[in-house]
Amino acid sequence: MESERTLVLIKPDGVNRRLSGEIISRFERKGLKIVALKLLKLDRAQAEKHYSVHRDKPFFGELVQYITSSPIIAMVLEGRNCITTVRTLCGATDGSKAAPGTIRGDFSNSIQNNIVHASDSDESYRHEVSIYFNENEILTYQIAGENLI
């Protein structure tokens, strides 16, 4: 299978609880490659664009307020079957239902403050990635032994 990419956000609760290193480490230990990474504070327009699929839902305002409340870490990960792998590592969206051993299962007990966001499809990735990164910020490079992972 060819390599694919996905967007992951460490949300305000993950950054504020100082879990960023632990979260990034889990993805790297799984064999995924970081091809873009930055710390940033979203403005309202970026947050509304990110959550545009939820615009007509009653919780839209809360999502926007939460994601803009504090810095986040945005990263693009790359690897074989990357989207499915990342979603499995993250666990169920509702942290109270996420399996132990997953990021949300270990660190979250909420559906909103659920530590991380991960694109759920290639289509979502393509919509979301441009909110956080310019093309020249996403690198292409080889890691020794990468084909063994």
C-alpha positions as CSV (number, residue, x, y, z in Angstrom):
1,M,0.0,0.0,0.0
2,E,1.2,3.5,-0.8
3,S,2.0,6.0,1.8
4,E,-0.7,8.5,2.8
5,R,-0.9,11.6,4.9
6,T,-3.3,12.8,7.6
7,L,-3.7,15.9,9.8
8,V,-3.5,15.6,13.6
9,L,-4.2,18.4,16.0
10,I,-3.2,18.3,19.7
11,K,-6.1,20.3,21.1
12,P,-5.9,22.9,23.9
13,D,-6.4,20.4,26.6
14,G,-3.6,18.2,25.3
15,V,-1.2,21.2,25.1
16,N,-2.2,22.6,28.4
17,R,-1.9,19.3,30.2
18,R,1.7,18.9,28.7
19,L,0.8,15.7,26.9
20,S,2.2,16.8,23.5
21,G,5.5,14.9,23.7
22,E,3.7,11.7,24.8
23,I,1.2,12.0,22.0
24,I,3.8,12.7,19.3
25,S,5.9,9.8,20.7
26,R,3.0,7.4,20.2
27,F,2.7,8.2,16.5
28,E,6.5,8.0,16.0
29,R,6.8,4.7,17.8
30,K,4.1,3.3,15.5
31,G,6.3,4.1,12.6
32,L,4.6,7.2,11.3
33,K,6.7,10.0,10.0
34,I,6.2,13.7,10.9
35,V,6.3,15.8,7.7
36,A,5.0,19.1,9.2
37,L,4.7,20.4,12.7
38,K,3.8,23.7,14.3
39,L,2.5,25.4,17.5
40,L,-0.2,28.0,16.8
41,K,-3.2,29.8,18.1
42,L,-6.2,29.6,15.8
43,D,-8.3,32.6,15.1
44,R,-12.0,32.4,14.8
45,A,-12.0,32.3,11.0
46,Q,-9.6,29.3,10.9
47,A,-11.7,27.5,13.5
48,E,-14.9,28.1,11.7
49,K,-13.4,26.8,8.5
50,H,-12.1,23.7,10.2
51,Y,-15.4,23.0,11.8
52,S,-17.5,24.1,8.8
53,V,-19.2,20.7,8.5
54,H,-20.7,21.3,11.9
55,R,-21.9,24.9,11.2
56,D,-25.6,24.1,11.6
57,K,-25.2,22.0,14.7
58,P,-26.0,23.4,18.2
59,F,-22.5,22.7,19.5
60,F,-20.7,24.6,16.7
61,G,-20.0,27.7,18.8
62,E,-18.6,25.6,21.6
63,L,-16.2,23.9,19.3
64,V,-15.0,27.2,17.9
65,Q,-14.6,28.7,21.4
66,Y,-12.7,25.7,22.7
67,I,-10.2,25.3,19.8
68,T,-9.4,29.0,19.9
69,S,-9.0,29.2,23.7
70,S,-5.4,28.2,23.8
71,P,-2.5,27.1,21.5
72,I,-2.7,23.9,19.6
73,I,-0.1,21.7,17.8
74,A,-0.8,20.9,14.2
75,M,1.1,18.2,12.4
76,V,1.0,16.2,9.2
77,L,1.8,12.5,9.6
78,E,2.8,10.1,6.8
79,G,2.8,6.4,6.5
80,R,1.1,3.3,5.1
81,N,-2.6,3.3,6.0
82,C,-1.9,6.4,8.0
83,I,-5.5,7.7,8.4
84,T,-6.8,4.4,9.8
85,T,-3.7,3.9,11.9
86,V,-3.9,7.4,13.5
87,R,-7.6,7.1,14.1
88,T,-7.0,3.7,15.9
89,L,-4.2,5.2,18.0
90,C,-6.5,8.2,18.9
91,G,-9.5,6.0,20.0
92,A,-13.2,6.8,20.0
93,T,-14.1,10.5,19.7
94,D,-15.8,10.4,23.0
95,G,-13.0,9.9,25.5
96,S,-15.3,8.3,28.0
97,K,-15.9,5.5,25.5
98,A,-12.3,5.2,24.1
99,A,-10.4,2.0,24.8
100,P,-7.6,2.0,27.3
101,G,-4.2,2.2,25.5
102,T,-5.5,4.8,23.0
103,I,-4.7,8.5,23.4
104,R,-8.2,9.4,24.3
105,G,-8.8,6.3,26.4
106,D,-5.7,7.2,28.4
107,F,-6.1,10.9,28.7
108,S,-9.7,12.0,28.1
109,N,-13.2,11.5,29.6
110,S,-15.1,13.9,27.3
111,I,-16.4,14.2,23.8
112,Q,-15.2,17.9,23.5
113,N,-12.0,17.9,25.5
114,N,-10.8,14.8,23.8
115,I,-7.1,15.7,23.5
116,V,-6.6,15.2,19.7
117,H,-8.3,15.7,16.3
118,A,-7.4,13.4,13.4
119,S,-8.7,13.7,9.8
120,D,-11.2,10.9,9.2
121,S,-10.6,10.5,5.4
122,D,-8.4,11.7,2.6
123,E,-11.2,14.2,1.7
124,S,-11.2,15.6,5.2
125,Y,-7.4,15.8,5.2
126,R,-7.4,17.8,2.0
127,H,-10.0,20.2,3.4
128,E,-8.2,20.7,6.8
129,V,-4.5,20.7,5.9
130,S,-4.7,24.0,4.0
131,I,-6.1,25.7,7.2
132,Y,-2.8,24.9,9.0
133,F,0.0,24.5,6.5
134,N,1.2,26.0,3.2
135,E,2.4,23.5,0.7
136,N,6.1,24.5,1.3
137,E,5.8,23.6,5.0
138,I,5.0,20.0,4.3
139,L,8.2,18.1,3.6
140,T,9.1,15.0,1.6
141,Y,12.0,13.1,2.9
142,Q,13.3,9.5,3.5
143,I,14.2,7.9,6.8
144,A,16.7,5.1,6.9
145,G,14.9,1.8,7.1
146,E,11.5,3.4,6.5
147,N,10.5,0.6,4.1
148,L,10.8,-1.9,7.0
149,I,8.0,-0.2,9.0
